[in-house]
Amino acid sequence: MNILSLHENRDHRQLADGLTGLISQNARALRATRLGKTFQIGNATFRLYSRGRNTIYRIRCGLDWYLKMPRRLESDAIRREIVGAHACREQLGECPEYKHPAVIRACTTEQFILTSSVPGKMLQRSLYRFAILPAFCRPRKLLAHLRALGRALARLHGAAASDIAPLTRTAEMGLKSAIREATRSDRTRTSVETTLLERNTRDSVPHTETDGFVHGNFKLENVLVSDNGVTIIDFENCGCGSRYEDLALLVSQLFCIGAARHIPQLPVRVACHTFLRGYAEERDFNAGLLGAFVAQRVAEYYVRGFCGNAPRPTVAAIPVSRRSAQRLVEAVLCDPSRIVFSQFPTS
């Protein structure tokens, strides 16, 4: 059992020990969701939260907990979660703006990670209110959180990465996969669009350093914000790669949200600027390189959302307009090195 908490008091340690014992004894049934959607084991109440690549439970046992169990035992997700927890503890342990879970335990034999709940909301909910109803979302507080998030990510990118496996999914891989799937589902309607995208994005990402720690899935849904600070979750995709992978994923989401039908672009750009400014306070970045990575991410969103037989497109659960998204893709692909980065801090 790996104890990954930054600090544990005696009561939390006893709760975690008892709960990890219950989980280990019932791991197979829990992973296969054979016990139902809501059930009791000992003094712990389990509620099935989601079932997909991972089985996730919310648990009430003294504290509120989350339990993640990969469906495939051969998955390396828990090993990567352990690496991510160590990186947070080492790089963000003294960061007052970062909120750590009170308890984190991981088991590599039964393949699960148990973490106490961190109070807060997903970042995209706060951004949505900031863009639509700024008077009701405490905008100064949100912008302070975004700046803190940028600083936290920059510090994480300084974690040791010598023993971490490479990223399993990059921006380039994501776009190529999206083009293949869209073309396969509807060759006649998407052939022109996908050919254009493929031609404009092939070899558009220059070589960058790929020996640093990277979260691997740094999107709005994996950031929690609260009055006490920010928290980054879901490290199962972390690995060794280019830091521009993380930066581009969140920035491209913000660009695409700016293409939503009812969301003003200015607040979203302010949010993006603030996040990047916070990052630049800890670590320099090159706007041209970031633009190239963002171009691939934006193109991937467009292909998945509007090519082939895709359902109504959303970014971070927010519906996006085809016309606005098309204008955004055209602008990004025409000059990925500039886009709108002239207003952002650069190296």
Secondary structure, 3 states (H helix, E strand, C coil): CEECCCCCCHHHHHHHHHHHHHHHHCHHHHHCCCCCCEEEECCEEEEEEEECCEEEEEEECCCEEEEEEECCCCCCHHHHHHHHHHHHHHHHCCCCCECCCCCEEEECCCCEEEEECCCCEEHHHHHHHHHHCHHHCCHHHHHHHHHHHHHHHHHHCCCCCCCCCECCCCHHHHHHHHHHHHHHHCHHHHHHHHHHHHHHHCCCCCCCCCCEEECCCCCHHHEEEECCEEEECCCCCCEEECHHHHHHHHHHHHHHHCCECCCCHHHHHHHHHHHHHHHHHHCCCCHHHHHHHHHHHHHHHHHHHHCCCCCCCEECCEEECHHHHHHHHHHHHHCCCCCCHHHCCCC
